[in-house]
Amino acid sequence: MASSMQQLLYVHYTQKCLFFSTPTSCTIQDFESMVERLKKSLSETLVYFYPLAGRLKTCDGEVYIDCNDSGAEFIEASAPDLCLAQVMGDSIPHQLFPFNGVFSINGHFLPLLVVQVTKLIDGIVLAFIINHSLADGSSNWHFINSWAQLCREPLSIPLFPLHTRCFTTTSPVKINLQHNNISKQRFDNFTPPPLSEKRFHFNEQIISLLKKEANEALKEKSIYISSFQALCAHIWQGITRARGLSPNEETRFCFSMNCRSKMVPPLPYSYFGNALQGVGASITTKELLSGSRASIALMLHRTIASHQDAQIRAELDKPPRFPDLKDFLSTNSIVVGSSHRFPIYNNDFGWGSPISVSSGWANKFDGKLTVYPGRDKSGSIDIEVCLLPQTMNALEFDTHFICPFND
């Protein structure tokens, strides 16, 4: 989607990584063999996902992807004194990710894809840094899944990416790029923002009870509340309590919505690019905290359900609004990214499934939530929560948030 790409020029490259355990007997030679397999299969995967090997280009104010085969960047690193347990905590070392603090507009001269593989004492960390103007989460994991498949079984990928861009008649929006917006600094001295990050695990039982509670309360309305909508209502109330907002302050809950299935005709899952639009609901603190979880889940449900093909195309016809991450720092927003539906734990490169997933400090701010499926594949959900330190401290001590059904 053209406007989605343009709006994402001024956000950071996305940073995700997978953790894999390896036998303690894994030698340097074994690691080098794994690296060679990764490199070879990556080059084969880029034949299908060729925009990732290109660069951004601007012509007459229009930004597009120049598929010029400039290539991706592959980095080998080693942390011989660290083990998985030390890097899989709530504060992941930012050195595991290159391109810290790099904005997507820098893809005019930097690679659109960077991979870093880091050897630890008992495992490896495989980091993927992808220009956000090029691809959303669905496309990112489609690429990673395909790469894992070719590394494990070098035959063919199961689902070819769709690179067609003929589904909308929206005219390209011209952008005036200022030279001072583009910096060639590599951000080697990056310092993470003064925020606290923690991963919260919600098991299948808690999620099932939240969903049941909401649907029983709303059964007369013949509305179905999903597990994730029920969980988001619980999280919205919990974080707002922890923030200690005054009753009349407005708070907002925002989703980065995947529009593929909502368009008419629908875009296939294989569409490679950005099919994201932001939707959200706002309410005062008093209304939020005095309402039931079911009523808040209903509000979120209606927000999502109302954003259909007509609304999506209307958004595409609007001039792009370029976001500034600093805007979020002074608001009471919660912004959800990623998805519990992404096939993250299917990425077996030939040495087993990953044991965990994480993200770097890219695009992090107070109120950012990053969602992952639970590793047990039972319906559990993991959520990385990024908050101001005092808010995180209050949230961790909120027993009603941690155990919503323990009175």
VEXLOMI-226837 format. One line per 3 residues: their letters; for each residue x, y, z of C-alpha. Coordinates in steps of 0.25 Angstrom, whole numbers. Layout:
% residues N
a> X,Y,Z | ... .
This chain:
% residues 407
mas> 0,0,0 | 6,13,-5 | 2,22,7 .
smq> 6,11,17 | 20,11,11 | 22,26,11 .
qll> 17,28,25 | 27,17,30 | 39,24,24 .
yvh> 40,32,37 | 40,20,47 | 52,11,51 .
ytq> 55,-2,44 | 48,-13,50 | 57,-22,59 .
kcl> 53,-36,63 | 62,-48,67 | 60,-63,70 .
ffs> 68,-71,81 | 73,-85,78 | 79,-94,87 .
tpt> 91,-102,83 | 99,-114,89 | 111,-109,98 .
sct> 119,-118,89 | 116,-108,78 | 130,-104,72 .
iqd> 135,-92,64 | 135,-101,52 | 121,-105,55 .
fes> 117,-91,56 | 124,-87,43 | 116,-98,36 .
mve> 103,-93,41 | 107,-79,36 | 110,-84,23 .
rlk> 97,-91,22 | 90,-78,26 | 97,-70,16 .
ksl> 95,-79,4 | 80,-81,7 | 78,-66,9 .
set> 84,-63,-5 | 74,-74,-10 | 62,-68,-2 .
lvy> 65,-54,-7 | 63,-59,-21 | 48,-59,-17 .
fyp> 48,-47,-8 | 56,-39,-17 | 52,-25,-12 .
lag> 59,-28,1 | 72,-27,-7 | 69,-14,-13 .
rlk> 69,1,-8 | 59,12,-7 | 60,22,-18 .
tcd> 53,36,-20 | 49,42,-33 | 41,55,-35 .
gev> 38,53,-20 | 32,39,-21 | 39,28,-13 .
yid> 39,14,-18 | 48,2,-17 | 59,0,-27 .
cnd> 61,-15,-29 | 75,-13,-33 | 81,-25,-26 .
sga> 90,-16,-17 | 89,-27,-7 | 86,-30,8 .
efi> 96,-29,19 | 100,-42,27 | 108,-40,41 .
eas> 115,-51,49 | 117,-48,63 | 122,-55,76 .
apd> 119,-53,91 | 127,-64,97 | 125,-60,111 .
lcl> 109,-60,110 | 99,-71,110 | 84,-71,106 .
aqv> 79,-69,120 | 87,-56,121 | 81,-50,108 .
mgd> 67,-55,108 | 62,-46,120 | 54,-34,120 .
sip> 66,-25,116 | 72,-31,103 | 86,-26,100 .
hql> 84,-16,88 | 97,-21,83 | 90,-33,78 .
fpf> 83,-24,68 | 90,-15,57 | 84,-2,52 .
ngv> 80,3,65 | 73,16,64 | 73,16,48 .
fsi> 60,21,41 | 55,14,29 | 57,26,20 .
ngh> 72,23,21 | 69,11,12 | 73,20,1 .
flp> 87,17,4 | 87,6,14 | 82,-9,12 .
llv> 68,-12,14 | 71,-25,21 | 82,-27,31 .
vqv> 84,-41,38 | 93,-43,50 | 96,-57,55 .
tkl> 102,-57,69 | 109,-69,75 | 107,-71,90 .
idg> 112,-81,100 | 100,-90,98 | 93,-85,86 .
ivl> 91,-74,75 | 83,-62,73 | 78,-59,59 .
afi> 74,-45,58 | 66,-39,46 | 66,-24,43 .
inh> 57,-20,32 | 53,-7,26 | 39,-4,31 .
sla> 35,4,19 | 37,-9,11 | 29,-19,19 .
dgs> 20,-21,31 | 20,-33,41 | 13,-42,32 .
snw> 22,-40,21 | 34,-41,30 | 31,-54,36 .
hfi> 27,-60,22 | 41,-57,18 | 47,-63,30 .
nsw> 39,-75,29 | 43,-77,15 | 57,-75,18 .
aql> 56,-85,29 | 50,-95,20 | 61,-94,9 .
cre> 72,-95,20 | 66,-108,25 | 61,-114,12 .
pls> 67,-107,0 | 56,-109,-10 | 46,-98,-11 .
ipl> 38,-89,-3 | 23,-94,0 | 17,-80,-2 .
fpl> 22,-70,-13 | 22,-55,-9 | 13,-46,-17 .
htr> 19,-34,-22 | 8,-28,-30 | 3,-14,-27 .
cft> -9,-12,-36 | -20,-13,-25 | -23,1,-23 .
tts> -24,13,-32 | -19,23,-22 | -9,33,-29 .
pvk> 5,33,-23 | 7,44,-13 | 19,53,-15 .
inl> 28,55,-3 | 38,66,-2 | 51,60,4 .
qhn> 60,69,12 | 75,65,12 | 76,67,27 .
nis> 65,56,29 | 75,46,24 | 87,43,32 .
kqr> 98,33,29 | 102,31,43 | 102,16,47 .
fdn> 98,19,61 | 109,10,67 | 108,18,80 .
ftp> 93,16,82 | 87,18,96 | 73,11,99 .
ppl> 62,21,104 | 60,22,119 | 48,12,119 .
sek> 45,-1,126 | 42,-14,118 | 36,-27,123 .
rfh> 30,-39,116 | 16,-44,122 | 11,-58,119 .
fne> -4,-60,119 | -6,-75,119 | -18,-82,111 .
qii> -26,-83,124 | -26,-68,127 | -29,-64,113 .
sll> -40,-74,112 | -47,-69,125 | -45,-54,120 .
kke> -52,-58,107 | -63,-66,114 | -66,-54,123 .
ane> -67,-44,112 | -76,-53,103 | -85,-57,114 .
alk> -88,-43,118 | -91,-39,104 | -98,-52,99 .
eks> -111,-44,98 | -105,-35,87 | -101,-47,79 .
iyi> -86,-41,78 | -74,-50,78 | -62,-45,86 .
ssf> -49,-51,82 | -39,-56,92 | -29,-45,88 .
qal> -40,-34,89 | -43,-39,103 | -28,-39,107 .
cah> -26,-25,101 | -38,-20,110 | -31,-25,122 .
iwq> -18,-20,118 | -23,-6,115 | -30,-5,129 .
git> -17,-10,136 | -7,-1,130 | -17,11,132 .
rar> -18,8,146 | -3,7,147 | -1,21,141 .
gls> -10,27,151 | -17,37,142 | -27,47,147 .
pne> -42,43,144 | -44,52,133 | -31,49,125 .
etr> -33,42,112 | -26,29,109 | -25,22,95 .
fcf> -23,8,91 | -18,6,77 | -16,-6,68 .
smn> -7,-7,55 | -17,-14,47 | -14,-24,36 .
crs> -24,-20,25 | -21,-32,15 | -34,-40,19 .
kmv> -43,-28,20 | -41,-22,6 | -50,-26,-5 .
ppl> -45,-34,-12 | -36,-38,-1 | -21,-37,-2 .
pys> -15,-51,-1 | -6,-54,11 | 6,-55,1 .
yfg> 5,-40,-2 | 19,-35,1 | 19,-21,6 .
nal> 11,-12,16 | -4,-15,18 | -5,-8,31 .
qgv> -14,3,36 | -15,9,50 | -29,8,57 .
gas> -32,12,71 | -42,15,82 | -42,26,92 .
itt> -49,28,106 | -47,35,119 | -40,29,130 .
kel> -52,29,139 | -60,22,128 | -50,12,125 .
lsg> -47,8,140 | -62,8,144 | -66,0,132 .
sra> -66,-15,132 | -56,-23,124 | -67,-28,115 .
sia> -71,-13,112 | -57,-9,108 | -55,-22,100 .
lml> -68,-18,92 | -62,-4,89 | -50,-10,84 .
hrt> -58,-21,76 | -66,-10,69 | -54,-2,66 .
ias> -48,-13,59 | -60,-18,52 | -64,-4,47 .
hqd> -51,-3,39 | -54,-10,26 | -51,-8,11 .
aqi> -58,6,10 | -50,11,22 | -37,5,17 .
rae> -38,11,3 | -42,25,9 | -30,25,17 .
ldk> -21,21,5 | -27,34,-2 | -23,43,9 .
ppr> -9,50,9 | 1,42,18 | 3,47,32 .
fpd> 17,45,36 | 18,40,50 | 28,45,60 .
lkd> 31,35,71 | 33,46,81 | 18,49,80 .
fls> 15,37,88 | 24,40,99 | 14,51,104 .
tns> 1,43,102 | -7,33,110 | -7,23,98 .
ivv> -5,8,97 | 0,4,83 | -1,-11,79 .
gss> 9,-17,69 | 12,-31,64 | 2,-42,66 .
hrf> 0,-55,73 | -4,-61,60 | 10,-60,54 .
piy> 17,-74,51 | 29,-70,59 | 32,-84,65 .
nnd> 31,-91,52 | 45,-85,48 | 54,-98,48 .
fgw> 66,-95,41 | 72,-109,42 | 75,-109,57 .
gsp> 62,-109,64 | 51,-99,66 | 54,-86,74 .
isv> 52,-85,89 | 49,-71,89 | 47,-58,81 .
ssg> 49,-44,85 | 50,-30,79 | 60,-19,80 .
wan> 59,-4,84 | 54,0,70 | 40,8,71 .
kfd> 39,7,86 | 32,17,94 | 23,18,107 .
gkl> 11,9,104 | 17,0,93 | 12,-14,93 .
tvy> 19,-25,85 | 10,-38,84 | 15,-52,81 .
pgr> 9,-66,82 | 13,-74,94 | 24,-84,91 .
dks> 15,-96,96 | 5,-94,84 | -7,-96,93 .
gsi> -13,-82,91 | -4,-75,101 | 1,-61,98 .
die> 13,-53,102 | 13,-38,102 | 26,-29,103 .
vcl> 21,-17,110 | 29,-4,109 | 26,7,120 .
lpq> 32,18,128 | 39,11,140 | 29,16,151 .
tmn> 18,11,143 | 24,-3,141 | 27,-4,156 .
ale> 12,-1,159 | 8,-11,148 | 16,-22,153 .
fdt> 10,-20,167 | -4,-20,162 | -9,-34,166 .
hfi> -22,-32,159 | -14,-30,146 | -5,-42,148 .
cpf> -16,-51,153 | -29,-46,148 | -38,-57,154 .
nd> -31,-58,168 | -40,-50,178 .
